[in-house]
Amino acid sequence: MATSRLARPLDAMDPFNPAREIKAILFDFDGTLAPNLDLPDMRRQVIALTKTHNVPAQVFADRFIVEIIDAASDWLIQRGAHAQAATYQKDAHRVILDIELTEAGKTDPFPKVPEYLTELKNRGLKTGVVTRNCRAAIYQVFPDIDAHMTTVCARDDVLHLKPDPRHLTDCLDILGIEAASSAMVGDARMDMQVGRALGMVCVGVCSGSSDRATLIEAGADMVYDFCYEYLPNEPNRLR
């Protein structure tokens, strides 16, 4: 049963306004369509490797995992250690990939997700995944995802990763839908923040890394326990 309530006062861009038709939905993957990776452990492993290359902590503090690797590589290159930077970058990305593929081998989509995505497709909605995970892991978890979704924009498909909004706009360009006619569904603060920056309807889900209060504070228009509880263009569904 849907447990969402409106997270903010009604306004001209009210996500429940029937005049605002949703034509596309972008989904995060881990924590939204499938169980979450242990990202804190992945981050610890990448930081441990980074420290073996004597990169100062202030270079990578408060960064996301891929951005830690980029910042540390840049620091090494700036000091002329080009070969060391190349080795570090290769080893660090291997750490990430090994964790992603190992976890993917024992993970399935959340129950009801394939049927839900098919329902959205049958309603004429376009759908896309915008994830910082790699493409191989997505397809290992959800082998027939292409039968249920319009497109997948994984880490290795794009030049810019969320929270950079270009990750989402690149996906929307593929779908041929404007941000104002789209929704962003995710379990993380960054999903709500980047969706809000683009003027999308922001749908938080508590199936991953964040609770309801965190998602609302980050900009969620509505919050559900699971993604499949969200059906757009039904203004009276939660009243």
C-alpha positions, 0 to 999 in steps of 0.5 A, spaced: 500 500 500 502 506 498 504 510 504 506 517 500 504 524 502 505 530 499 512 533 501 511 540 500 505 545 499 502 545 492 504 550 487 504 551 479 509 545 479 505 541 483 507 534 481 500 532 482 497 537 478 493 533 472 496 539 467 503 536 469 503 530 465 509 525 466 512 522 460 518 519 462 521 517 469 528 516 470 530 511 475 536 510 480 538 503 480 541 500 486 537 501 492 531 503 488 530 498 483 534 493 486 538 492 493 543 497 495 551 496 494 555 496 500 558 503 498 561 505 505 565 499 504 567 500 497 569 507 499 573 505 504 577 500 500 578 505 495 581 510 500 585 505 503 588 503 496 589 511 495 593 512 501 598 507 499 600 512 493 601 517 499 595 522 496 594 526 502 587 526 505 585 533 503 585 531 496 579 526 496 576 528 502 568 529 502 568 526 495 564 520 492 568 514 490 569 515 482 571 522 484 576 520 489 579 516 484 579 522 479 582 527 484 587 522 486 589 521 479 590 528 478 594 530 484 599 524 482 599 527 474 600 534 477 607 531 480 609 528 474 607 521 476 604 519 470 605 512 470 603 511 478 597 515 476 595 510 471 597 504 475 593 507 481 587 509 476 587 502 473 587 498 480 582 503 483 577 502 478 578 494 478 576 495 486 570 498 484 568 493 478 570 487 482 565 489 488 560 491 483 560 484 479 561 480 486 555 483 489 551 483 482 552 475 482 548 475 488 542 480 487 536 480 484 531 486 482 526 488 488 520 483 487 514 487 483 519 491 479 519 488 472 512 487 472 511 495 475 516 497 469 512 493 464 506 497 467 509 503 465 511 501 458 504 499 457 501 506 459 506 509 454 511 512 459 518 512 457 523 510 462 531 510 463 536 508 468 541 513 471 546 509 475 553 510 477 554 503 477 557 499 471 553 496 465 555 489 466 553 489 473 546 492 471 545 486 466 547 481 471 542 483 476 537 484 471 538 480 465 532 482 461 532 490 463 531 492 456 525 488 455 522 493 461 525 499 460 527 504 454 534 505 456 540 504 461 545 510 462 550 506 466 557 509 468 561 507 462 555 510 458 556 517 459 562 522 460 558 525 466 556 522 473 550 524 477 550 529 481 552 532 475 545 534 471 548 532 465 547 524 466 540 525 467 539 530 461 543 525 456 538 520 458 532 525 457 535 526 450 535 519 448 528 519 451 526 525 447 523 528 453 524 535 457 525 535 464 519 538 466 515 532 463 519 527 467 520 524 474 526 522 478 525 516 482 531 514 487 533 512 494 539 517 495 539 525 496 543 526 490 537 523 486 533 528 489 537 534 489 539 533 481 532 532 479 530 538 483 535 542 479 532 540 473 525 542 475 523 534 475 518 531 479 522 528 485 520 521 488 524 518 493 524 511 495 526 508 502 528 502 499 535 504 499 540 509 503 535 514 505 529 515 510 523 519 509 526 525 512 532 525 509 529 525 502 524 530 503 530 535 506 533 533 499 527 536 495 523 530 494 516 532 492 513 525 495 516 519 498 514 511 498 517 505 501 518 502 494 518 505 487 513 501 484 508 504 489 509 511 484 504 511 478 504 518 475 498 522 472 494 519 477 492 525 481 487 523 486 491 516 488 494 518 494 488 523 496 
